[in-house]
C-alpha cells in the first residue's frame, strides 16, 4: 500500500508527488519489467538482437508473437512490455525513417531515430488525457560503418549500451554481460552470448520456438532475421558447450 502522502498522485500523469515522482511513469516501467526478455549486443562486426517469445499456452502459434522488428534496412528493434504499445512505437519509428529518407535522400542515423522516438515518449509524460507507453525498445543499427545500440525508457530517457537487456530477465542477463562481454567479440560469439543470457534469464527450455534472433552486420549494414533452423543450430551449439563446461567443472571437483 502506498504511503498516505502519495495518495492520489498516481491518478494523473501531469502531477508530481511531493518527493518528485511521476507514478504513472513508474507503473509503465513495471509493465516493461513484466514483459519477456529482449537482448541487444554490439560488437565490432555488427549488432545482435535476440528475444524470448514465452507463450502462455501450447495452443498459441509462436509465429504470431512479434518482438523483433525491422525499422529500416540498417536498423532493427527488440521490444518488451505491452505488445500493442511497442507496435505503435515501431510504426512511428518506421515513419520517421522514411521521412528522413525522402527529405534528405539518405538513411536516418541510428541515434537520430532513437532521439526522435524518445521525444515522442517524453511528450506522453506531460500531457493530460494520455498515458505513458508501457513498452521499452532496444534499437540497434549500423550507419556509415559505425554500430550503435540504444535502450529507450517509458520516460523518454535514452542510453547507449555495448550490451543490454529489458524485460523480466534483465538482472540475470546483465550479470552475464558484466562477466562475459568483451569489446572484441565476433558476431558468432555475440549470438552465443545472447542465447546464454536468454537461457539463464528464463525458466523454460530455450528452443527455436521461443527464441528469435536478428543481426545487422557491419560489412553490409542490412537487417537480417534468422530462420528457425539457423536459430536452432546456434542454440544447440551453445547448450552443448555449456554442458561440456559443466562436465569439466564436475570432474575438477
Beta strands, then each sheet from edge to edge (+ up, - down):
strand 1: 38-43
strand 2: 46-52
strand 3: 68-72
strand 4: 75-81
strand 5: 135-143
strand 6: 146-152
strand 7: 158-160
strand 8: 163-166
strand 9: 211-217
strand 10: 223-225
sheet 1: 8+ 1- 2+ 9- 10+
sheet 2: 3+ 4- 5+ 6- 7+
end
